[in-house]
Amino acid sequence: MHAVPFDATDFGSHEQFVASAFDRFGDFDLVLVAFGVLGDQTRAEHDPAAALEIVQTNYTGTVSVSVPLAERMRAQGHGTIVFLSSVAGERVRRSNFVYGSSKAGADGFYQGLAAALASSGVDVVIVRPGFVHTKMTAGVKAAPMSVSADDVAEAVVRGLGRGRSVIWVPPAMRYVMSALRHLPTVVFRRLPI
């Protein structure tokens, strides 16, 4: 295993980061794009720098590294890009709207990227987990249907094997989010989420 340093907010380095990875290791069959910060919602609501840190890492950093990544994958003509999104971006909630909006933007970018790469031989898979127990969520009260990072990894492997383009973790989260997406705003805003 090889570790290569990466900084999500060092946008000027992303093209070279991707180029050096492909130059060093050759073609990639699978690339997992998985990074982000949760941030402090209360602080981010009042501090533009705190909000920008979340958005620049989760959205701008994702787009910045994914454009050259998609170009290299398209040039090789095969492979799969797996993007670790979040149900937080499905319908942005009051309790974490800065994080949720950044994930919504990145998720939307990857939906469009999937369409753009559809005839290139490159597949795009979007993973939408609910609450995952990781360092990022340490100290945060767990939500219902919480999962571990291992659960997410197993779901990704299963989903790839089944040719899924979207993977929900746990699978029931698809139905929960479908219901939440269709709630009228006046009802949604009253929910304690």
MDAnalysis code that builds the backbone (N, CA, C; Angstrom):
import MDAnalysis as mda
import numpy as np

u = mda.Universe.empty(579, n_residues=193, atom_resindex=np.repeat(np.arange(193), 3), trajectory=True)
u.add_TopologyAttr("name", ["N", "CA", "C"] * 193)
u.add_TopologyAttr("resid", np.arange(1, 194))
u.add_TopologyAttr("resname", ["MET", "HIS", "ALA", "VAL", "PRO", "PHE", "ASP", "ALA", "THR", "ASP", "PHE", "GLY", "SER", "HIS", "GLU", "GLN", "PHE", "VAL", "ALA", "SER", "ALA", "PHE", "ASP", "ARG", "PHE", "GLY", "ASP", "PHE", "ASP", "LEU", "VAL", "LEU", "VAL", "ALA", "PHE", "GLY", "VAL", "LEU", "GLY", "ASP", "GLN", "THR", "ARG", "ALA", "GLU", "HIS", "ASP", "PRO", "ALA", "ALA", "ALA", "LEU", "GLU", "ILE", "VAL", "GLN", "THR", "ASN", "TYR", "THR", "GLY", "THR", "VAL", "SER", "VAL", "SER", "VAL", "PRO", "LEU", "ALA", "GLU", "ARG", "MET", "ARG", "ALA", "GLN", "GLY", "HIS", "GLY", "THR", "ILE", "VAL", "PHE", "LEU", "SER", "SER", "VAL", "ALA", "GLY", "GLU", "ARG", "VAL", "ARG", "ARG", "SER", "ASN", "PHE", "VAL", "TYR", "GLY", "SER", "SER", "LYS", "ALA", "GLY", "ALA", "ASP", "GLY", "PHE", "TYR", "GLN", "GLY", "LEU", "ALA", "ALA", "ALA", "LEU", "ALA", "SER", "SER", "GLY", "VAL", "ASP", "VAL", "VAL", "ILE", "VAL", "ARG", "PRO", "GLY", "PHE", "VAL", "HIS", "THR", "LYS", "MET", "THR", "ALA", "GLY", "VAL", "LYS", "ALA", "ALA", "PRO", "MET", "SER", "VAL", "SER", "ALA", "ASP", "ASP", "VAL", "ALA", "GLU", "ALA", "VAL", "VAL", "ARG", "GLY", "LEU", "GLY", "ARG", "GLY", "ARG", "SER", "VAL", "ILE", "TRP", "VAL", "PRO", "PRO", "ALA", "MET", "ARG", "TYR", "VAL", "MET", "SER", "ALA", "LEU", "ARG", "HIS", "LEU", "PRO", "THR", "VAL", "VAL", "PHE", "ARG", "ARG", "LEU", "PRO", "ILE"])
u.atoms.positions = np.array([
    [0.845, -1.176, 0.000],
    [0.000, 0.000, 0.000],
    [0.889, 1.237, 0.000],
    [0.477, 2.221, -0.771],
    [1.229, 3.473, -0.878],
    [0.347, 4.621, -0.424],
    [0.877, 5.500, 0.396],
    [0.156, 6.693, 0.834],
    [0.754, 7.903, 0.136],
    [-0.107, 8.741, -0.409],
    [0.322, 9.956, -1.085],
    [-0.400, 11.123, -0.418],
    [0.314, 12.160, 0.036],
    [-0.334, 13.292, 0.703],
    [-1.346, 13.985, -0.212],
    [-2.451, 14.422, 0.384],
    [-3.499, 15.120, -0.362],
    [-4.139, 16.154, 0.552],
    [-4.345, 17.354, 0.044],
    [-5.004, 18.419, 0.783],
    [-6.205, 18.866, -0.042],
    [-7.407, 18.630, 0.457],
    [-8.636, 18.939, -0.286],
    [-8.761, 20.411, -0.635],
    [-8.165, 21.286, 0.163],
    [-8.311, 22.720, -0.094],
    [-7.113, 23.341, -0.808],
    [-6.147, 22.530, -1.184],
    [-5.019, 23.022, -1.985],
    [-5.363, 22.792, -3.458],
    [-6.328, 23.579, -3.952],
    [-6.903, 23.353, -5.269],
    [-5.864, 23.374, -6.386],
    [-4.852, 24.214, -6.246],
    [-3.820, 24.302, -7.269],
    [-2.986, 23.042, -7.412],
    [-3.022, 22.168, -6.420],
    [-2.219, 20.932, -6.481],
    [-2.992, 19.745, -7.029],
    [-4.285, 19.867, -7.207],
    [-5.108, 18.695, -7.528],
    [-4.821, 18.087, -8.900],
    [-4.639, 18.919, -9.892],
    [-4.347, 18.373, -11.220],
    [-3.033, 17.596, -11.210],
    [-2.017, 18.151, -10.571],
    [-0.728, 17.462, -10.475],
    [-0.832, 16.212, -9.605],
    [-1.618, 16.267, -8.545],
    [-1.838, 15.100, -7.690],
    [-2.389, 13.939, -8.508],
    [-3.414, 14.211, -9.304],
    [-4.018, 13.158, -10.134],
    [-3.019, 12.676, -11.175],
    [-2.354, 13.605, -11.839],
    [-1.390, 13.225, -12.883],
    [-0.271, 12.359, -12.310],
    [0.254, 12.730, -11.158],
    [1.361, 11.956, -10.590],
    [0.901, 10.576, -10.140],
    [-0.336, 10.470, -9.645],
    [-0.852, 9.155, -9.246],
    [-0.979, 8.236, -10.460],
    [-1.522, 8.752, -11.552],
    [-1.657, 7.930, -12.761],
    [-0.295, 7.635, -13.378],
    [0.593, 8.610, -13.381],
    [1.932, 8.395, -13.943],
    [2.699, 7.357, -13.129],
    [2.514, 7.378, -11.830],
    [3.258, 6.459, -10.956],
    [2.663, 5.058, -10.949],
    [1.326, 4.959, -10.930],
    [0.688, 3.655, -10.743],
    [-0.007, 3.108, -11.984],
    [-0.107, 3.895, -13.053],
    [-0.761, 3.408, -14.265],
    [-2.269, 3.554, -14.196],
    [-2.955, 2.721, -14.977],
    [-4.422, 2.759, -14.995],
    [-5.004, 2.365, -13.646],
    [-6.178, 2.919, -13.362],
    [-6.903, 2.580, -12.140],
    [-8.224, 1.929, -12.534],
    [-8.508, 0.808, -11.905],
    [-9.804, 0.160, -12.125],
    [-10.871, 0.770, -11.232],
    [-10.465, 1.219, -10.043],
    [-11.418, 1.778, -9.081],
    [-10.759, 2.919, -8.321],
    [-11.460, 4.045, -8.247],
    [-10.993, 5.183, -7.462],
    [-12.120, 5.558, -6.502],
    [-11.788, 5.656, -5.227],
    [-12.739, 6.050, -4.200],
    [-12.453, 7.491, -3.802],
    [-13.417, 8.377, -4.004],
    [-13.296, 9.778, -3.607],
    [-14.039, 9.905, -2.286],
    [-13.276, 9.981, -1.201],
    [-13.880, 9.936, 0.136],
    [-13.114, 10.841, 1.091],
    [-13.554, 12.064, 1.210],
    [-12.981, 12.984, 2.194],
    [-14.033, 14.020, 2.533],
    [-13.862, 14.661, 3.653],
    [-14.800, 15.702, 4.031],
    [-14.652, 16.089, 5.487],
    [-15.307, 17.178, 5.838],
    [-15.350, 17.643, 7.228],
    [-16.799, 17.926, 7.581],
    [-17.158, 17.642, 8.824],
    [-18.498, 17.937, 9.313],
    [-18.601, 19.393, 9.744],
    [-17.584, 19.874, 10.422],
    [-17.575, 21.250, 10.899],
    [-18.536, 21.459, 12.058],
    [-18.557, 22.666, 12.543],
    [-19.426, 23.055, 13.647],
    [-20.537, 23.932, 13.073],
    [-21.755, 23.376, 12.998],
    [-22.880, 24.080, 12.385],
    [-23.142, 25.424, 13.049],
    [-23.163, 25.464, 14.360],
    [-23.460, 26.712, 15.066],
    [-22.440, 27.784, 14.715],
    [-21.189, 27.421, 14.712],
    [-20.143, 28.385, 14.359],
    [-20.260, 28.788, 12.890],
    [-20.493, 27.812, 12.017],
    [-20.542, 28.089, 10.581],
    [-21.696, 29.019, 10.201],
    [-22.765, 29.017, 10.980],
    [-23.893, 29.910, 10.709],
    [-23.536, 31.372, 10.910],
    [-22.524, 31.630, 11.725],
    [-22.185, 33.009, 12.082],
    [-20.786, 33.432, 11.649],
    [-19.971, 32.478, 11.251],
    [-18.573, 32.744, 10.911],
    [-18.320, 32.314, 9.468],
    [-18.211, 33.271, 8.552],
    [-18.010, 32.917, 7.147],
    [-16.796, 32.013, 6.913],
    [-15.732, 32.216, 7.657],
    [-14.531, 31.390, 7.470],
    [-14.818, 29.930, 7.829],
    [-15.581, 29.711, 8.889],
    [-15.925, 28.347, 9.279],
    [-16.823, 27.697, 8.235],
    [-17.777, 28.451, 7.703],
    [-18.654, 27.915, 6.653],
    [-17.858, 27.597, 5.398],
    [-16.955, 28.500, 5.029],
    [-16.143, 28.272, 3.832],
    [-15.231, 27.065, 3.972],
    [-14.716, 26.825, 5.156],
    [-13.863, 25.645, 5.356],
    [-14.634, 24.368, 5.017],
    [-15.871, 24.289, 5.473],
    [-16.705, 23.119, 5.195],
    [-16.998, 23.008, 3.704],
    [-17.446, 24.104, 3.116],
    [-17.836, 24.100, 1.705],
    [-16.639, 23.865, 0.794],
    [-15.519, 24.506, 1.107],
    [-14.351, 24.341, 0.244],
    [-13.791, 22.932, 0.310],
    [-13.834, 22.314, 1.463],
    [-13.360, 20.938, 1.568],
    [-14.329, 19.992, 0.878],
    [-15.599, 20.046, 1.264],
    [-16.563, 19.044, 0.815],
    [-17.045, 19.217, -0.613],
    [-17.174, 20.461, -1.058],
    [-17.670, 20.689, -2.415],
    [-16.564, 21.101, -3.380],
    [-15.935, 22.238, -3.096],
    [-14.930, 22.745, -4.031],
    [-13.764, 21.771, -4.175],
    [-13.310, 21.202, -3.060],
    [-12.228, 20.226, -3.130],
    [-12.619, 18.998, -3.943],
    [-13.851, 18.552, -3.769],
    [-14.335, 17.394, -4.530],
    [-14.352, 17.691, -6.023],
    [-14.899, 18.832, -6.399],
    [-14.950, 19.193, -7.816],
    [-13.539, 19.373, -8.366],
    [-12.687, 20.053, -7.601],
    [-11.332, 20.357, -8.056],
    [-10.517, 19.106, -8.366],
    [-10.631, 18.091, -7.533],
    [-9.864, 16.866, -7.788],
    [-10.587, 15.942, -8.759],
    [-11.913, 16.034, -8.819],
    [-12.671, 15.099, -9.653],
    [-12.622, 15.426, -11.135],
    [-12.472, 16.702, -11.498],
    [-12.388, 17.055, -12.918],
    [-11.152, 16.424, -13.559],
    [-9.943, 16.607, -13.014],
    [-8.800, 15.933, -13.638],
    [-8.874, 14.408, -13.500],
    [-9.445, 13.926, -12.413],
    [-9.620, 12.482, -12.250],
    [-10.501, 11.926, -13.362],
    [-11.624, 12.578, -13.605],
    [-12.535, 12.119, -14.664],
    [-11.853, 12.158, -16.025],
    [-11.037, 13.181, -16.272],
    [-10.315, 13.267, -17.552],
    [-9.364, 12.085, -17.735],
    [-8.636, 11.752, -16.681],
    [-7.701, 10.614, -16.779],
    [-8.449, 9.301, -16.931],
    [-9.551, 9.144, -16.205],
    [-10.348, 7.912, -16.323],
    [-10.945, 7.814, -17.722],
    [-11.443, 8.928, -18.245],
    [-11.998, 8.942, -19.601],
    [-10.923, 8.572, -20.614],
    [-9.727, 9.091, -20.451],
    [-8.625, 8.797, -21.376],
    [-8.241, 7.328, -21.347],
    [-8.301, 6.690, -20.179],
    [-7.955, 5.269, -20.123],
    [-9.112, 4.401, -20.630],
    [-10.334, 4.936, -20.619],
    [-11.470, 4.250, -21.220],
    [-12.120, 3.163, -20.399],
    [-11.795, 3.082, -19.144],
    [-12.408, 2.069, -18.275],
    [-12.223, 2.469, -16.820],
    [-12.939, 1.761, -15.954],
    [-12.789, 1.969, -14.519],
    [-14.060, 2.502, -13.889],
    [-14.000, 2.627, -12.577],
    [-15.137, 3.087, -11.790],
    [-14.666, 4.131, -10.791],
    [-15.416, 5.209, -10.696],
    [-15.189, 6.217, -9.660],
    [-16.324, 6.058, -8.660],
    [-15.977, 5.851, -7.392],
    [-16.958, 5.751, -6.315],
    [-16.844, 7.027, -5.484],
    [-17.945, 7.750, -5.373],
    [-17.962, 8.980, -4.594],
    [-18.752, 8.757, -3.314],
    [-18.125, 9.047, -2.181],
    [-18.784, 8.920, -0.891],
    [-19.523, 10.221, -0.586],
    [-20.828, 10.198, -0.804],
    [-21.692, 11.346, -0.572],
    [-22.279, 11.232, 0.830],
    [-23.515, 11.652, 1.003],
    [-24.188, 11.586, 2.300],
    [-25.675, 11.812, 2.117],
    [-26.481, 11.185, 2.958],
    [-27.912, 11.478, 2.929],
    [-28.173, 12.915, 3.371],
    [-27.199, 13.535, 4.021],
    [-27.359, 14.929, 4.458],
    [-27.586, 15.868, 3.282],
    [-27.152, 15.459, 2.098],
    [-27.340, 16.274, 0.909],
    [-28.638, 16.006, 0.176],
    [-29.373, 15.009, 0.586],
    [-30.628, 14.652, -0.078],
    [-31.725, 15.688, 0.160],
    [-31.904, 16.072, 1.396],
    [-32.771, 17.203, 1.743],
    [-32.109, 17.869, 2.934],
    [-31.570, 19.012, 2.677],
    [-30.738, 19.690, 3.672],
    [-31.594, 20.081, 4.869],
    [-31.091, 19.703, 6.049],
    [-31.823, 19.907, 7.305],
    [-31.254, 21.096, 8.088],
    [-32.077, 21.665, 8.909],
    [-31.691, 22.802, 9.744],
    [-30.474, 22.487, 10.609],
    [-30.413, 21.272, 11.144],
    [-29.386, 20.933, 12.128],
    [-27.970, 20.891, 11.550],
    [-27.834, 20.723, 10.241],
    [-26.486, 20.691, 9.653],
    [-26.500, 21.195, 8.208],
    [-27.128, 22.345, 7.999],
    [-27.334, 22.794, 6.624],
    [-26.068, 23.229, 5.896],
    [-25.036, 23.644, 6.588],
    [-23.802, 24.003, 5.879],
    [-23.158, 22.733, 5.327],
    [-22.983, 21.732, 6.184],
    [-22.462, 20.439, 5.727],
    [-23.383, 19.834, 4.666],
    [-24.683, 19.809, 4.950],
    [-25.637, 19.207, 4.024],
    [-25.624, 19.865, 2.660],
    [-25.533, 21.188, 2.633],
    [-25.513, 21.886, 1.341],
    [-24.235, 21.587, 0.570],
    [-23.123, 21.432, 1.275],
    [-21.870, 21.105, 0.590],
    [-21.941, 19.706, -0.013],
    [-22.576, 18.779, 0.709],
    [-22.735, 17.418, 0.193],
    [-23.765, 17.377, -0.931],
    [-24.798, 18.213, -0.848],
    [-25.788, 18.285, -1.924],
    [-25.128, 18.747, -3.223],
    [-24.270, 19.747, -3.113],
    [-23.568, 20.228, -4.296],
    [-22.660, 19.171, -4.901],
    [-21.900, 18.494, -4.055],
    [-20.986, 17.464, -4.550],
    [-21.751, 16.289, -5.134],
    [-22.858, 15.911, -4.491],
    [-23.692, 14.826, -4.996],
    [-24.246, 15.189, -6.373],
    [-24.725, 16.426, -6.514],
    [-25.226, 16.889, -7.803],
    [-24.143, 16.890, -8.870],
    [-22.946, 17.311, -8.489],
    [-21.825, 17.280, -9.429],
    [-21.595, 15.850, -9.920],
    [-21.608, 14.893, -8.994],
    [-21.359, 13.506, -9.380],
    [-22.509, 12.903, -10.188],
    [-23.726, 13.355, -9.967],
    [-24.824, 12.899, -10.816],
    [-24.581, 13.353, -12.253],
    [-24.188, 14.607, -12.409],
    [-23.880, 15.120, -13.740],
    [-22.667, 14.453, -14.350],
    [-21.646, 14.197, -13.537],
    [-20.442, 13.524, -14.029],
    [-20.783, 12.120, -14.519],
    [-21.665, 11.428, -13.806],
    [-22.081, 10.088, -14.233],
    [-22.691, 10.142, -15.630],
    [-23.520, 11.152, -15.881],
    [-24.129, 11.305, -17.204],
    [-23.071, 11.646, -18.255],
    [-22.133, 12.513, -17.889],
    [-21.091, 12.919, -18.834],
    [-20.168, 11.766, -19.214],
    [-19.960, 10.829, -18.297],
    [-19.058, 9.705, -18.550],
    [-19.782, 8.453, -19.036],
    [-21.086, 8.539, -19.233],
    [-21.904, 7.352, -19.519],
    [-21.407, 6.523, -20.696],
    [-20.917, 7.136, -21.739],
    [-20.486, 6.369, -22.916],
    [-18.965, 6.249, -23.011],
    [-18.267, 6.537, -21.928],
    [-16.803, 6.561, -21.961],
    [-16.151, 5.253, -21.522],
    [-16.944, 4.338, -20.966],
    [-16.384, 3.130, -20.372],
    [-16.091, 3.288, -18.895],
    [-16.333, 4.480, -18.368],
    [-16.096, 4.772, -16.952],
    [-17.440, 4.835, -16.233],
    [-17.564, 4.061, -15.164],
    [-18.780, 4.078, -14.352],
    [-18.591, 4.998, -13.157],
    [-19.684, 5.596, -12.725],
    [-19.686, 6.437, -11.533],
    [-20.713, 5.861, -10.568],
    [-20.304, 5.685, -9.328],
    [-21.175, 5.161, -8.286],
    [-21.211, 6.182, -7.153],
    [-22.423, 6.542, -6.737],
    [-22.602, 7.484, -5.634],
    [-23.062, 6.694, -4.417],
    [-22.352, 6.858, -3.304],
    [-22.691, 6.170, -2.057],
    [-23.293, 7.193, -1.119],
    [-24.504, 6.882, -0.606],
    [-25.206, 7.809, 0.288],
    [-25.460, 7.147, 1.638],
    [-24.485, 7.209, 2.517],
    [-24.704, 6.657, 3.858],
    [-25.432, 7.646, 4.753],
    [-26.061, 7.095, 5.778],
    [-26.590, 7.919, 6.850],
    [-25.462, 8.214, 7.820],
    [-25.764, 8.261, 9.093],
    [-24.766, 8.541, 10.120],
    [-23.763, 7.386, 10.168],
    [-22.482, 7.713, 10.054],
    [-21.419, 6.716, 10.097],
    [-20.520, 7.020, 11.291],
    [-20.244, 6.012, 12.097],
    [-19.346, 6.173, 13.250],
    [-17.905, 6.243, 12.739],
    [-17.343, 7.445, 12.746],
    [-15.966, 7.675, 12.313],
    [-15.352, 8.744, 13.212],
    [-14.092, 9.092, 12.944],
    [-13.471, 10.202, 13.670],
    [-14.252, 11.493, 13.438],
    [-14.816, 11.654, 12.251],
    [-15.536, 12.876, 11.928],
    [-16.784, 13.055, 12.801],
    [-17.415, 11.953, 13.175],
    [-18.653, 12.037, 13.958],
    [-18.437, 11.745, 15.437],
    [-17.195, 11.589, 15.850],
    [-16.916, 11.339, 17.271],
    [-17.473, 12.485, 18.104],
    [-18.191, 12.144, 19.164],
    [-18.769, 13.145, 20.045],
    [-20.119, 13.676, 19.595],
    [-20.584, 13.246, 18.421],
    [-21.888, 13.656, 17.919],
    [-22.888, 12.552, 18.256],
    [-24.063, 12.944, 18.726],
    [-25.089, 11.961, 19.058],
    [-25.466, 11.177, 17.804],
    [-25.402, 9.862, 17.887],
    [-25.694, 9.000, 16.741],
    [-27.160, 9.103, 16.351],
    [-27.394, 9.096, 15.062],
    [-28.753, 9.112, 14.525],
    [-29.270, 7.681, 14.408],
    [-30.579, 7.524, 14.280],
    [-31.112, 6.175, 14.044],
    [-30.506, 5.565, 12.779],
    [-30.415, 4.264, 12.762],
    [-29.861, 3.492, 11.639],
    [-28.384, 3.798, 11.402],
    [-27.662, 4.154, 12.451],
    [-26.230, 4.427, 12.332],
    [-25.492, 3.178, 11.879],
    [-24.399, 3.395, 11.179],
    [-23.584, 2.293, 10.673],
    [-22.113, 2.563, 10.962],
    [-21.312, 1.538, 10.801],
    [-19.861, 1.679, 10.954],
    [-19.232, 1.891, 9.579],
    [-17.980, 2.300, 9.585],
    [-17.246, 2.437, 8.319],
    [-17.144, 1.092, 7.618],
    [-17.007, 0.012, 8.390],
    [-16.970, -1.328, 7.796],
    [-18.286, -1.660, 7.103],
    [-19.410, -1.240, 7.697],
    [-20.714, -1.458, 7.060],
    [-20.772, -0.758, 5.709],
    [-20.253, 0.457, 5.658],
    [-20.242, 1.203, 4.400],
    [-19.365, 0.488, 3.378],
    [-18.189, 0.058, 3.795],
    [-17.285, -0.649, 2.885],
    [-17.935, -1.913, 2.327],
    [-18.588, -2.680, 3.188],
    [-19.255, -3.910, 2.735],
    [-20.388, -3.590, 1.764],
    [-21.132, -2.527, 2.033],
    [-22.219, -2.131, 1.136],
    [-21.680, -1.702, -0.228],
    [-20.554, -1.019, -0.236],
    [-19.943, -0.599, -1.497],
    [-19.524, -1.832, -2.303],
    [-18.885, -2.771, -1.663],
    [-18.449, -3.991, -2.365],
    [-19.667, -4.721, -2.944],
    [-20.718, -4.884, -2.120],
    [-21.942, -5.542, -2.606],
    [-22.557, -4.767, -3.768],
    [-22.655, -3.449, -3.609],
    [-23.260, -2.621, -4.646],
    [-22.486, -2.655, -5.949],
    [-21.168, -2.636, -5.858],
    [-20.345, -2.737, -7.066],
    [-20.583, -4.078, -7.751],
    [-20.665, -5.133, -6.947],
    [-20.906, -6.462, -7.504],
    [-22.253, -6.575, -8.199],
    [-23.199, -5.793, -7.758],
    [-24.551, -5.823, -8.337],
    [-24.752, -4.757, -9.416],
    [-23.697, -4.002, -9.708],
    [-23.787, -2.991, -10.759],
    [-24.626, -1.781, -10.402],
    [-24.708, -1.449, -9.127],
    [-25.505, -0.305, -8.675],
    [-24.822, 1.014, -9.064],
    [-25.631, 2.021, -9.362],
    [-25.086, 3.354, -9.619],
    [-25.237, 4.244, -8.386],
    [-26.174, 3.882, -7.490],
    [-26.347, 4.573, -6.220],
    [-26.454, 3.500, -5.139],
    [-25.707, 3.698, -4.063],
    [-25.701, 2.743, -2.953],
    [-26.116, 3.484, -1.694],
    [-27.183, 3.015, -1.059],
    [-27.673, 3.598, 0.193],
    [-27.199, 2.723, 1.344],
    [-26.724, 3.367, 2.411],
    [-26.237, 2.613, 3.566],
    [-26.835, 3.205, 4.833],
    [-27.635, 2.417, 5.570],
    [-28.161, 1.109, 5.210],
    [-29.183, 1.243, 4.079],
    [-29.511, 0.130, 3.413],
    [-30.428, 0.199, 2.271],
    [-31.766, 0.873, 2.586],
    [-32.276, 0.715, 3.802],
    [-33.555, 1.322, 4.179],
    [-33.500, 2.844, 4.135],
    [-32.298, 3.418, 4.149],
    [-32.161, 4.876, 4.114],
    [-32.762, 5.449, 2.827],
    [-32.788, 4.686, 1.769],
    [-33.399, 5.128, 0.506],
    [-34.860, 5.512, 0.739],
    [-35.570, 4.703, 1.494],
    [-36.994, 4.939, 1.721],
    [-37.228, 6.074, 2.717],
    [-36.362, 6.158, 3.710],
    [-36.456, 7.249, 4.672],
    [-36.271, 8.585, 3.955],
    [-35.246, 8.662, 3.125],
    [-34.962, 9.922, 2.442],
    [-36.014, 10.237, 1.386],
    [-36.582, 9.214, 0.763],
    [-37.659, 9.452, -0.191],
    [-38.844, 10.096, 0.515],
    [-39.173, 9.575, 1.695],
    [-40.277, 10.157, 2.468],
    [-39.949, 11.591, 2.874],
    [-38.739, 11.837, 3.361],
    [-38.359, 13.186, 3.782],
    [-38.351, 14.173, 2.610],
    [-37.897, 13.723, 1.445],
    [-37.866, 14.595, 0.268],
    [-39.258, 15.075, -0.124],
    [-40.258, 14.255, 0.132],
    [-41.606, 14.570, -0.326],
    [-42.488, 15.229, 0.735],
    [-41.948, 15.426, 1.929],
    [-42.718, 16.122, 2.957],
    [-42.865, 17.594, 2.588],
    [-44.041, 18.159, 2.813],
    [-44.179, 19.614, 2.602],
    [-43.219, 20.368, 3.525],
    [-42.727, 21.483, 3.069],
    [-41.754, 22.269, 3.830],
    [-42.262, 22.614, 5.223],
    [-43.523, 22.985, 5.332],
    [-44.069, 23.362, 6.641],
    [-43.988, 22.196, 7.621],
    [-44.150, 20.969, 7.155],
    [-44.036, 19.795, 8.019],
    [-42.563, 19.488, 8.274],
    [-41.756, 19.516, 7.229],
    [-40.332, 19.191, 7.347],
    [-39.636, 20.085, 8.378],
    [-39.978, 21.378, 8.371],
    [-39.327, 22.319, 9.287],
    [-39.678, 22.071, 10.747],
    [-40.744, 21.368, 10.991],
    [-41.150, 21.074, 12.375],
    [-40.452, 19.842, 12.922],
    [-39.832, 19.072, 12.071],
    [-39.156, 17.861, 12.533],
    [-37.903, 18.222, 13.334],
    [-37.612, 17.480, 14.372],
    [-36.425, 17.777, 15.194],
    [-35.156, 17.185, 14.590],
    [-34.898, 17.510, 13.323],
    [-33.704, 16.962, 12.659],
    [-32.857, 18.065, 12.057],
])
